Amino acid sequence: MRNLAKLFTSSGPVNWEIARQFARWAATGGTSEANVDPVARVRIEELLRVAELHVAQATGFPAPGGAPLTARAVTPSEWALRTLEAWRGIFERLAGALAAAAPSGPEQPEEGGDPMAQLFGNLPQMLGPFLFGMQAGSMVGMLAGRAMGQYDLPMPRPESSELLVLPMTIDRFADDWSLARDDVRLWVCLREVTLHTILGRPHVRTRLDALIGDYVGAFHPDPHVIEDRLAGLDPTDPSSMQAAFSDPTGLLGDLQSDEQRRLQLPLRALLSVVAGYTDHVMADVGQRLLERYGPLTEALHRRRLEDQGEARSLAQLLGVDLDAAGFERGQAFVQGVVERAGEEALGRLWTSPGGLPTPAEVDAPGLWLARIELDLPSGEGG
């Protein structure tokens, strides 16, 4: 009883010990992990230096932090644990929104009654941090099982000159698609450095953090859905808890508030531009460095759009999921800017907060160019 009570004890909205345990288990499938191959570790470090040089030349921006980038080759479980910590604030805000809608538990049983009834008399409040920790850990662990770098979801991270890379996942993908391992490693390094450069710009990180935080904080889940799930819960059977809360959209009542729909417009617009710009830089640099850039990019783009199970659910939960239309929207914006004002105009996207386009400007790049007062040929305002 004492150990069970300790299991459900948490000082905040998320039981982080449970989150770490489930993240580790989901990332490894409950089996032991092999260490990262030292040869792959060294090779990725070498390719990262190549990527850093070429991305800086293509974007005109150095990597954030003022220090050379380093690659930290990690296993899926290490990636999951580091990612949980990096996204801690977002998860706690989401858990707070969920807790605000949780149903109140029944009155406490009288003293001297059934000890199990005493322990679980306030079950919803006790289970909240535990269940959310289990949910968050499971989803991050599932994402860790397929991630190649730290930006498989375009989420800003604390400032650092270190990039997480997963050599085993990269090499497995290369082998499955009959691609050269070094080609895939370099492609991943180029993508990670580009995203790190853009998402690490202080005003970009601040804007994305605010939009994502506001989005998850605006969840208004139906308390009756949570109550119904708790009603059929067997606290002595861990599998019943995992089954009841395995689907995050079900946990939140599959509801999106009007406020979230409003917030999703600028969030998805900015993410589309980040994705479109990243693809543009990748095409510029990758075609010069990778002989089979076309087939490699096609395989990796197909991978990012395929059904990803809980990894995709996590992106939807945090509001950072993009479908094919979202990627195409960003690519069209970047192409429109280049056609109207040349490559140099793209740098204005990331120089100041005012350079970030509005949703309307993403669909009409000429409006963005006009607002930032770049000279346009006559008739190029659309």
TIMARSE-578721 format. One line per 10 residues: their letters; for each residue x, y, z of C-alpha. Coordinates in steps of 0.5 Angstrom, whole numbers. Layout:
! residues N
A) X Y Z; ...
! end
This chain:
! residues 382
MRNLAKLFTS) 0 0 0; 6 5 2; 9 3 -5; 3 4 -9; 1 11 -5; 9 13 -7; 8 11 -14; 2 16 -15; 5 22 -11; 7 28 -15
SGPVNWEIAR) 9 35 -13; 6 38 -20; 2 36 -25; 6 31 -28; 9 25 -25; 16 26 -28; 19 19 -25; 13 15 -29; 14 19 -35; 22 17 -35
QFARWAATGG) 20 10 -34; 15 10 -40; 19 14 -44; 25 9 -43; 21 3 -44; 17 5 -50; 24 7 -54; 27 1 -53; 21 -4 -53; 23 -6 -46
TSEANVDPVA) 29 -9 -48; 37 -8 -47; 40 -3 -52; 46 -3 -56; 51 2 -55; 53 7 -61; 58 5 -66; 64 9 -64; 66 9 -72; 59 12 -73
RVRIEELLRV) 59 17 -68; 66 20 -71; 63 20 -78; 57 24 -76; 62 29 -72; 66 30 -79; 59 30 -83; 56 35 -78; 62 40 -79; 61 40 -87
AELHVAQATG) 54 41 -86; 55 47 -81; 60 50 -86; 55 50 -92; 49 52 -88; 52 58 -85; 54 60 -93; 47 58 -95; 43 62 -90; 48 68 -88
FPAPGGAPLT) 47 66 -81; 52 62 -76; 49 57 -71; 46 60 -65; 50 60 -59; 57 63 -62; 61 56 -61; 62 51 -66; 56 45 -66; 58 38 -64
ARAVTPSEWA) 54 32 -65; 52 28 -59; 50 21 -62; 45 18 -57; 41 12 -57; 33 12 -57; 32 12 -49; 37 17 -48; 34 22 -54; 27 20 -50
LRTLEAWRGI) 30 22 -43; 33 29 -46; 27 31 -50; 22 30 -44; 27 35 -40; 27 40 -46; 19 40 -47; 18 40 -40; 15 47 -39; 10 45 -45
FERLAGALAA) 8 38 -42; 6 42 -35; 2 47 -39; -2 42 -42; -3 38 -36; -5 44 -32; -10 45 -38; -12 38 -37; -13 38 -29; -17 44 -30
AAPSGPEQPE) -22 40 -33; -22 34 -29; -28 31 -25; -28 32 -18; -27 26 -14; -32 23 -9; -32 25 -2; -27 21 3; -29 15 6; -29 15 13
EGGDPMAQLF) -23 14 18; -23 6 19; -26 4 13; -23 0 7; -16 2 6; -16 1 -1; -22 6 -1; -18 11 3; -13 10 -2; -17 11 -8
GNLPQMLGPF) -23 15 -6; -20 21 -9; -18 17 -15; -18 23 -21; -14 28 -17; -9 22 -15; -8 19 -22; -8 25 -26; 0 27 -25; 1 19 -26
LFGMQAGSMV) -3 18 -32; -1 24 -36; 6 22 -34; 5 15 -37; 2 19 -43; 7 24 -44; 13 19 -43; 10 13 -48; 9 18 -54; 16 21 -53
GMLAGRAMGQ) 19 14 -53; 15 12 -59; 18 18 -62; 25 17 -60; 24 10 -64; 24 13 -70; 27 20 -69; 34 21 -73; 35 28 -70; 33 32 -65
YDLPMPRPES) 28 36 -69; 24 31 -72; 18 35 -69; 20 42 -70; 20 44 -63; 25 49 -60; 30 47 -55; 34 50 -50; 40 54 -53; 46 49 -54
SELLVLPMTI) 51 48 -59; 50 41 -58; 45 37 -63; 42 30 -62; 43 25 -67; 41 18 -67; 46 14 -71; 43 7 -71; 36 10 -73; 39 13 -79
DRFADDWSLA) 43 7 -81; 37 2 -81; 33 7 -85; 39 7 -90; 40 0 -90; 32 -1 -91; 32 4 -97; 39 1 -100; 42 8 -99; 49 10 -97
RDDVRLWVCL) 49 11 -90; 54 17 -91; 49 20 -95; 43 19 -90; 48 22 -85; 50 28 -88; 42 29 -90; 40 29 -83; 46 33 -81; 44 39 -86
REVTLHTILG) 37 38 -84; 39 39 -77; 43 44 -77; 39 48 -82; 33 48 -77; 37 49 -71; 40 55 -74; 33 58 -75; 29 55 -69; 35 58 -65
RPHVRTRLDA) 34 65 -67; 32 68 -61; 25 72 -64; 23 65 -67; 24 61 -61; 20 66 -57; 15 66 -62; 14 59 -63; 14 58 -55; 9 63 -54
LIGDYVGAFH) 4 60 -60; 5 52 -58; 4 54 -50; -2 58 -52; -5 52 -56; -4 47 -51; -6 52 -45; -13 53 -49; -15 45 -49; -22 45 -46
PDPHVIEDRL) -23 37 -45; -30 35 -44; -29 33 -36; -35 27 -37; -30 24 -42; -25 23 -37; -30 21 -32; -33 16 -36; -25 13 -37; -24 13 -30
AGLDPTDPSS) -30 9 -28; -28 3 -31; -21 3 -29; -18 -2 -25; -13 1 -21; -10 -6 -19; -9 -8 -27; -3 -3 -30; -6 -6 -37; -13 -3 -36
MQAAFSDPTG) -10 4 -35; -5 4 -41; -11 2 -45; -16 7 -42; -11 13 -44; -7 10 -50; -10 15 -54; -9 22 -53; -14 25 -57; -19 21 -53
LLGDLQSDEQ) -16 23 -47; -18 30 -48; -25 29 -51; -22 30 -58; -24 37 -57; -21 43 -60; -23 50 -57; -25 56 -62; -19 59 -58; -14 53 -61
RRLQLPLRAL) -17 54 -68; -15 61 -68; -8 60 -65; -7 54 -70; -7 59 -76; -1 63 -74; 2 57 -71; 2 53 -78; 3 59 -82; 10 60 -78
LSVVAGYTDH) 11 52 -78; 10 52 -86; 15 57 -87; 20 54 -83; 19 47 -87; 19 51 -94; 25 55 -92; 29 48 -89; 27 45 -96; 30 50 -100
VMADVGQRLL) 36 51 -96; 37 43 -97; 36 43 -104; 41 48 -105; 46 45 -101; 44 38 -102; 44 38 -109; 52 40 -109; 54 35 -104; 50 29 -105
ERYGPLTEAL) 50 25 -112; 43 22 -110; 40 28 -107; 33 27 -111; 32 19 -109; 34 20 -102; 30 26 -101; 24 23 -104; 25 17 -99; 26 22 -93
HRRRLEDQGE) 20 26 -95; 15 20 -96; 18 18 -89; 16 25 -86; 9 24 -88; 7 17 -87; 3 15 -81; 7 15 -75; 2 12 -70; 3 16 -63
ARSLAQLLGV) 9 20 -66; 4 23 -70; -1 24 -64; 4 27 -60; 5 32 -66; -3 34 -66; -3 34 -59; 2 40 -59; -1 43 -65; 6 42 -69
DLDAAGFERG) 3 37 -74; 4 39 -82; 1 35 -87; 3 35 -95; -1 41 -96; 2 45 -90; 9 43 -93; 7 45 -100; 4 52 -97; 11 53 -94
QAFVQGVVER) 15 51 -101; 10 56 -105; 12 62 -100; 19 61 -101; 19 60 -108; 14 66 -109; 19 70 -105; 25 68 -109; 22 69 -116; 20 76 -114
AGEEALGRLW) 26 79 -110; 31 74 -111; 35 69 -106; 37 75 -101; 30 77 -99; 29 70 -96; 34 72 -90; 29 78 -88; 25 72 -85; 29 71 -79
TSPGGLPTPA) 33 78 -78; 28 81 -73; 21 79 -70; 17 84 -76; 20 79 -81; 16 73 -79; 10 73 -84; 3 73 -82; -2 67 -85; -5 72 -90
EVDAPGLWLA) 2 73 -92; 4 66 -93; -1 65 -98; 1 72 -102; 9 73 -101; 8 79 -105; 4 82 -99; 10 80 -94; 15 83 -99; 11 90 -99
RIELDLPSGE) 11 90 -92; 18 89 -91; 19 95 -96; 23 91 -101; 23 94 -108; 18 90 -113; 17 90 -120; 10 93 -122; 5 88 -121; 8 84 -117
GG) 4 85 -110; 0 78 -110
! end
